[in-house]
Amino acid sequence: MANTPLTILVAGPDADATRAVEDGLAGTAARDRIAVVHGLGDLPARAAALAPDAVILALAEPDRATLDGVFRLARAGACAVVLFADRAPPGAAAQAAEAGVAAFVLDGLHPARVRPILETALARFAAFETLKRERDEARTQLADRKLIERAKGILMQQKSLTEEAAYTALRKAAMKQGRRIADIAQSVVTAAQIEL
């Protein structure tokens, strides 16, 4: 991460709010692509257009509507979201964590802290994305297993096959057609449903 150029979107209500973040990133400006937005109204559209690795927000005391917008941006999961705020309403930190905000720092915006916090947030975001991908793969594998078991049951019942013979038939059909066994199993299940 330290050697990879980053695209960073820095946002705040005005230039005073973003100055410390910009100063904290100034040493790496030649390597990283940094875009600064003053005003939060079109932040989701700007983030979508820029496709940044991270969005860093610098806010004094964000109201509930602003926080909700930040949390929606974090939930989208397209990039790491780092939020610096002087103050926040009660429960905001827990909501930020639940929404997937990679770092939420209250009353701690100092230029020297920006880069380490950003790097930690990017690492946390990457780890979270890996966990989500692994979870999705595990869900897919479980669904595939259930589908294969169901297809085996149908073949066992319709063709009077043993469990092993039903699986072998699915596997051979998959190899012959160049498809996944789960895809063949889906075809068997769909065909059985049509016959009913």
Secondary structure, DSSP 8 states (H G I E B T S, - for coil): --SS--EEEEEESSHHHHHHHHHHHGGGTTTSEEEEEESSTTHHHHHHHH--SEEEEEESS--HHHHHHHHHHHHHTSSEEEEEES---TTHHHHHHHHT-SEEEES---HHHHHHHHHHHHHHHHHHHHHHHHHHHHHHHHHHHHHHHHHHHHHHHHH---HHHHHHHHHHHHHHHT--HHHHHHHHHHHHHHH-
